[in-house]
């Protein structure tokens, strides 16, 4: 079978065609403005490393999106996609304000996608994911007919996603990949009609028992806010107490060379107290 040539690996990276087949919701501003109101967020936070902080400052005012939080936990001090070290304070326009981690992923263009499979206990999320995948599968099959690929009709949708993704990766031309992405996104703009504020609330309610305030008012779970057209307000060094010697050495070097660029120093516990408020910090 033709499939066997392209199913040896499972492609799960930042390519838009995989996100489409996986039923993820694109959060690019030009998509979101068609179906939901944008909201101004005056204060949000993001944890990154020292190099990441420089990159984020350069991206201010661009079309790139950044995943932030307005409710923090101590564990965020160690970073999510980086080793941590810097807490950045931002403001911007939000496409998504979730009461929990929305599990968004970044694509090659700097836009984020909402992974709805983590919200499987919400009927509305499951319904939306199925609608998104129906569009993507249909657009894939329109192009794939020239390759004599049989439609996969088995019970496991993840198998279908893997097979179709690998066919796109291994067989589709550059133009075919582009057309698949463009046509799928155009149909999503036209066909998806959802109250996304209500959707987020329904998803949160399905998990509500797991999202409670922890000991001494320190948050036990964090939320996610996806910002566009953001501005960096302040930067804080994160105290590496309890981390390894390399982290402490990097902290001391950054403090010595660039300390004047930071508003102050915060601890992991300070981040755990963030709840739609300014973070508590020590002056440098």
C-alpha positions as CSV (number, residue, x, y, z in Angstrom):
1,X,0.0,0.0,0.0
2,X,1.1,3.6,-0.7
3,X,0.5,4.3,3.0
4,X,3.2,2.0,4.1
5,X,5.8,4.2,2.4
6,X,5.0,7.1,4.7
7,X,3.8,5.7,8.0
8,X,7.1,4.7,9.6
9,X,7.3,7.9,11.6
10,X,4.8,9.9,13.6
11,X,5.1,13.6,12.7
12,X,4.1,15.8,15.6
13,X,5.8,19.1,15.2
14,X,4.9,22.7,14.4
15,X,3.6,22.2,10.9
16,X,0.2,23.7,10.1
17,X,-1.0,20.8,8.1
18,X,-0.5,18.5,11.1
19,X,-2.4,20.9,13.4
20,X,-5.3,21.0,10.9
21,X,-5.6,17.2,10.6
22,X,-5.3,16.9,14.4
23,X,-8.4,19.2,14.8
24,X,-6.6,22.1,16.5
25,X,-8.2,25.5,16.4
26,X,-6.0,28.2,14.8
27,X,-5.7,31.3,16.9
28,X,-4.2,33.7,14.4
29,X,-5.8,37.2,14.8
30,X,-7.2,37.3,11.2
31,X,-9.0,34.0,12.0
32,X,-10.2,35.0,15.4
33,X,-11.7,38.4,14.6
34,X,-14.2,36.6,12.3
35,X,-15.7,34.6,15.2
36,X,-15.0,36.3,18.5
37,X,-14.3,39.6,20.1
38,X,-10.7,40.5,20.8
39,X,-9.9,41.6,24.4
40,X,-7.3,44.0,25.8
41,X,-5.2,42.5,28.5
42,X,-3.4,45.2,30.5
43,X,-1.2,42.8,32.5
44,X,0.0,39.2,31.8
45,X,3.2,37.3,32.4
46,X,5.6,34.9,30.5
47,X,8.6,32.9,31.8
48,X,11.5,32.4,29.5
49,X,15.3,32.2,29.6
50,X,17.8,35.0,29.1
51,X,18.0,34.5,25.3
52,X,14.3,34.2,25.0
53,X,13.8,37.5,26.8
54,X,15.8,39.3,24.2
55,X,13.8,37.6,21.4
56,X,10.5,38.6,23.0
57,X,11.6,42.2,23.2
58,X,12.3,42.2,19.5
59,X,8.9,40.7,18.7
60,X,7.0,43.6,20.3
61,X,4.3,44.9,17.9
62,X,4.7,42.1,15.4
63,X,2.1,39.6,14.3
64,X,3.7,36.8,16.4
65,X,1.7,35.4,19.3
66,X,2.9,34.6,22.8
67,X,1.5,32.3,25.4
68,X,1.2,34.0,28.8
69,X,-0.6,33.7,32.2
70,X,-2.4,35.9,34.6
71,X,-2.7,33.2,37.3
72,X,0.7,31.7,38.1
73,X,2.1,28.7,40.0
74,X,5.5,28.2,41.6
75,X,6.4,25.5,39.0
76,X,6.4,28.1,36.2
77,X,9.6,29.6,37.6
78,X,11.4,26.7,36.0
79,X,10.0,27.5,32.6
80,X,7.7,25.5,30.3
81,X,9.5,25.5,26.9
82,X,12.7,26.9,28.2
83,X,14.8,26.6,31.4
84,X,13.3,29.8,32.9
85,X,15.3,32.5,34.6
86,X,13.3,35.6,33.5
87,X,9.7,36.7,34.2
88,X,8.4,39.1,31.6
89,X,5.4,41.4,32.3
90,X,3.4,42.3,29.1
91,X,0.2,43.8,27.8
92,X,-1.6,43.2,24.6
93,X,-4.6,42.0,22.6
94,X,-5.8,38.5,23.5
95,X,-7.3,35.9,21.2
96,X,-7.7,33.5,24.0
97,X,-8.2,34.0,27.8
98,X,-8.5,30.6,29.4
99,X,-9.1,29.8,33.1
100,X,-6.7,26.8,32.7
101,X,-3.8,25.7,30.6
102,X,-5.3,25.6,27.1
103,X,-2.3,23.5,25.7
104,X,-1.7,25.8,22.7
105,X,1.2,25.1,20.3
106,X,3.2,27.4,18.1
107,X,3.4,26.9,14.4
108,X,6.1,27.9,11.9
109,X,4.6,31.4,11.4
110,X,4.6,32.3,15.0
111,X,0.8,31.7,15.5
112,X,-0.7,29.5,18.2
113,X,-3.2,26.6,17.9
114,X,-5.6,25.4,20.6
115,X,-5.3,21.7,21.1
116,X,-8.9,20.6,22.0
117,X,-8.1,17.0,22.7
118,X,-7.1,18.0,26.3
119,X,-10.7,19.1,26.7
120,X,-12.3,15.8,25.8
121,X,-14.6,15.9,28.9
122,X,-16.4,18.8,27.3
123,X,-19.0,17.9,24.7
124,X,-18.7,21.2,22.9
125,X,-14.9,20.8,22.6
126,X,-15.3,17.3,21.2
127,X,-17.9,18.5,18.7
128,X,-15.7,21.4,17.5
129,X,-12.7,19.2,17.2
130,X,-14.7,16.8,15.0
131,X,-15.9,19.7,12.8
132,X,-12.4,20.9,12.3
133,X,-11.1,17.5,11.4
134,X,-14.0,16.8,9.0
135,X,-12.9,20.0,7.1
136,X,-9.2,19.0,7.1
137,X,-9.9,15.3,6.0
138,X,-12.1,16.5,3.2
139,X,-9.5,19.0,1.9
140,X,-6.8,16.3,2.2
141,X,-8.8,13.8,0.2
142,X,-9.5,16.2,-2.6
143,X,-5.8,16.6,-3.3
144,X,-4.8,13.0,-2.4
145,X,-7.0,11.4,-5.0
146,X,-4.2,11.7,-7.6
147,X,-2.0,9.5,-5.5
148,X,-4.6,6.6,-5.4
149,X,-4.8,6.6,-1.6
150,X,-7.7,4.7,-0.1
151,X,-9.7,6.5,2.5
152,X,-8.9,5.3,6.0
153,X,-12.1,4.3,7.7
154,X,-10.9,2.6,10.8
155,X,-12.1,3.4,14.3
156,X,-9.0,5.2,15.5
157,X,-8.9,8.8,14.3
158,X,-5.3,9.2,15.5
159,X,-4.2,6.6,13.0
160,X,-5.9,8.5,10.2
161,X,-4.2,11.7,11.4
162,X,-0.8,10.1,11.4
163,X,-1.3,8.5,8.0
164,X,-2.6,11.6,6.3
165,X,0.2,13.8,7.9
166,X,2.9,11.5,6.7
167,X,1.4,11.4,3.2
168,X,1.5,15.2,3.1
169,X,5.0,15.2,4.3
170,X,6.3,12.5,1.9
171,X,4.2,13.0,-1.2
172,X,2.5,16.4,-1.5
173,X,4.3,19.1,-3.5
174,X,5.0,22.4,-2.0
175,X,2.0,23.9,-3.8
176,X,-0.3,21.1,-2.7
177,X,0.7,21.6,1.0
178,X,0.0,25.3,0.6
179,X,-3.3,24.7,-1.1
180,X,-4.3,22.2,1.6
181,X,-3.6,24.7,4.4
182,X,-5.2,27.7,2.6
183,X,-8.3,25.9,1.6
184,X,-8.8,24.3,5.1
185,X,-8.4,27.7,6.8
186,X,-10.8,29.4,4.4
187,X,-13.4,26.8,5.2
188,X,-12.9,27.2,8.9
189,X,-13.5,30.9,8.6
190,X,-16.7,30.3,6.7
191,X,-18.1,27.3,8.4
192,X,-17.1,27.3,12.1
193,X,-19.8,29.1,14.2
194,X,-19.0,28.8,17.9
195,X,-19.4,31.0,20.9
196,X,-15.8,30.7,22.1
197,X,-16.3,32.5,25.4
198,X,-19.0,29.9,26.2
199,X,-16.8,27.1,25.0
200,X,-13.9,28.1,27.3
201,X,-16.4,28.3,30.2
202,X,-17.8,24.9,29.5
203,X,-14.3,23.4,29.3
204,X,-13.3,25.0,32.6
205,X,-16.5,23.7,34.3
206,X,-15.7,20.2,33.2
207,X,-12.4,20.4,35.1
208,X,-13.5,22.8,37.9
209,X,-12.8,20.3,40.7
210,X,-9.1,20.2,39.8
211,X,-8.6,24.0,39.8
212,X,-8.7,25.1,43.3
213,X,-6.6,27.6,45.3
214,X,-3.7,25.8,47.1
215,X,-2.1,26.1,50.5
216,X,-1.7,29.6,51.9
217,X,-3.6,31.1,48.9
218,X,-0.8,30.0,46.5
219,X,-2.4,29.0,43.2
220,X,-2.4,25.2,42.5
221,X,-3.0,25.6,38.7
222,X,-2.2,28.3,36.1
223,X,-4.2,29.7,33.2
224,X,-3.2,30.6,29.7
225,X,-3.6,33.8,27.7
226,X,-2.6,34.1,24.1
227,X,-1.5,37.7,23.3
228,X,-1.0,39.4,19.9
229,X,0.6,42.8,19.2
230,X,2.1,42.7,22.7
231,X,4.3,45.2,24.6
232,X,6.9,44.4,27.2
233,X,6.3,46.4,30.4
234,X,8.9,45.0,32.7
235,X,11.4,42.2,33.2
236,X,12.3,40.4,36.4
237,X,15.1,38.0,37.3
238,X,13.9,34.8,38.9
239,X,15.8,33.8,42.1
240,X,17.4,30.4,41.3
241,X,17.4,29.3,45.0
242,X,17.1,25.5,45.1
243,X,18.3,25.1,41.5
244,X,21.6,23.6,40.4
245,X,24.9,25.5,40.4
246,X,24.8,26.3,36.7
247,X,21.5,28.1,37.1
248,X,22.9,30.1,40.0
249,X,26.0,31.0,38.0
250,X,23.9,32.2,35.0
251,X,21.8,34.3,37.4
252,X,24.9,35.9,39.0
253,X,26.4,36.7,35.6
254,X,23.1,38.2,34.2
255,X,22.7,40.2,37.3
256,X,26.2,41.6,37.2
257,X,26.2,42.4,33.5
258,X,22.6,43.4,32.8
259,X,21.0,44.0,36.2
260,X,20.0,47.6,35.4
261,X,17.7,46.2,32.7
262,X,15.5,44.4,35.2
263,X,12.8,45.8,37.4
264,X,13.7,43.5,40.3
265,X,14.1,39.9,41.5
266,X,11.1,37.5,42.0
267,X,11.0,34.1,43.7
268,X,9.1,31.0,42.6
269,X,6.6,31.6,45.4
270,X,6.0,35.2,44.2
271,X,5.0,33.7,40.8
272,X,2.6,31.3,42.7
273,X,0.8,34.3,44.2
274,X,0.1,36.0,40.8
275,X,-3.7,36.2,40.4
276,X,-4.5,39.0,37.9
277,X,-2.2,41.4,39.9
278,X,1.2,42.9,39.8
279,X,4.0,40.5,41.0
280,X,5.8,41.1,44.3
281,X,9.5,41.6,43.8
282,X,12.7,42.7,45.5
283,X,14.6,45.7,44.1
284,X,18.0,45.0,42.7
